[in-house]
Amino acid sequence: MNWAAIFWLIMIVVFLLVEASTVTLVSTWFAIGSLAAMLVSLLNGPLWLQTCVFVIVSAISLTALRPLVRKHIKPKLTKTNVDSVIGSAGLVTVAIDNVSAVGQVKLGAMVWSARSTSGTPIPEGTLVRADRIEGVKVFVSPAEVPVTQ
């Protein structure tokens, strides 16, 4: 019985299980190295050769293939809920005054409690841009209005 081949097979399974639990694209390349070492073991290669093949194949696959694979499987994140509000333009529906703790702004289809980012009052009807959100309040600043001719 080829104990070295069984060892490398166990290592393949371990590396793949680690990869499945972390999805960092690191352990996969060691599983490929283990597969190459197992093949050398099945061809009755000595232990030092199996180890060298494991290290070399793992290193080459990690440095050469990982960047290519990461580029193709990068998740496409879409802004949702609060993240989509930041940077959007809206209209002040109730004058914003940080001292009096009043103000509302309509961003998209939602009305938010609003505060001025700079602390200066913003009158009703002003076009604003959402800078950040803290809790249930959006902090806004007056937006530049493009001049149309």
N, C-alpha and C positions, 0 to 999 in steps of 0.2 A: 504494500500500500504506500502511496506517495504522500507522506505527511506534509511535505512542503506545499504541494498543490492544494491540499485541504486548508492549510494555513492561509494561503493567498486567496482562496475562495471565501473563507471567513472574513478576511480583510476587505474584500470587495463588498460583501454584504454590510459590514460595519460602516464603511465609508459611504455607501449609498443611503443607509439609514440616517447617518449624521447629516448628509446633504438634504434628505427629505425633511428633516426637522429644522434645518437652519436656512435653506435656500440661499446660501451665500456664494454658490458656485466655486467652492474651494475643494471640498471633499470629493467631488466628481472626478477631478483630475487624478487624485490619489487612487481612486477605484480603477481608472484606466491604467495607471502604473502597476497596480496589483494584478490586473488582468495580464499585462505583458510579462510580469514576473511569474505568474502561474503557467503561462505558456512555456517559458524557459524551464520551469520546474518539470513540466510534463515531457520535455525533451531531454530530461536528466541533466540539466545544467547544474553546476555547483552552486552552493548557497551564496557565495560572494558575487557570482554573476547575476543571480536572481535579485539580490539586493541592489547591485549597480543598475540593472535594468529598471527596477522599480523607481529608484531615485531619478535616473535620467529621463525616463518616459514621463514621470509625474512632473518634473521640472519643465520639460519641453511643452507638454500639453497645458500646464498652468500658465506659462508665460506667453505661449503662442496662440492658444485657442480661447482662453478665458476672455480676453478683450473682444474678440470677434463674436462670441456667443452673447456676452453682455450687451453688445450693441444691438443685436437682433431681438433679444427678449426683454429689453428695458420696458417696464410697465408704463403705459400712457395714463398719467394721472389727469383727471378732469376736476376742475374746481367745482365744489358743491356747497350749497347752503351759505354759510358765513364767508368762506373763502372767495366765493364769486362776488360778494358785495364790495370787498376791498378794491379800490381803484375805479369803481363805477361812479357815474355821474347821477346826481339827483337834484331835487328842487326843495328848498326850505319851505315847509308848510306852516310852521309856527316859528317866529323869530327865535334865534338861538342866543342865549345869554348864559354863560357859565356861572356868573355870580348868582343869578336868580335860580339857577338849575332848571331852566326851561329850554325847550326847543324840540322841534321835530323836523324830520326830513323824509321825503318819499324817494326811495331807491328802488327802481323797477316797480313791482306791484306791492311792495311792502312799505309801511310807515314805521320809522325807527325814532326812538328818543335820540336826540343828537346833542353834541357839545362841539364847540369850536376847538380845533387843534391848537391854534395860536392863543386862544383865550379872548380874542376880540369878538364882540357881538356881530352876528350875521343877520341882516334883515330878511323878513319873509319875502319869498319870490326870487331869492338869489340862487343861481346855479352853483352847486358845490360838488366836490369830489370826496369820496370816502377814503380816509387815510388809514384808519385802524378801528378795531372793535374791542371794547373792554366790557365784558359782561353783556348787558342788553343795550348798551349805548354805542352809537357810531360817532367817531370823531371825524369831523369834516373840515375842509378849507375851501374858500371860494375858488371856483374853477375858472380858468381862462376861457373866455368866450371868443371863438374865432370870428373875425370880421369877414362878412360876405359882401361882395360888391356886385 
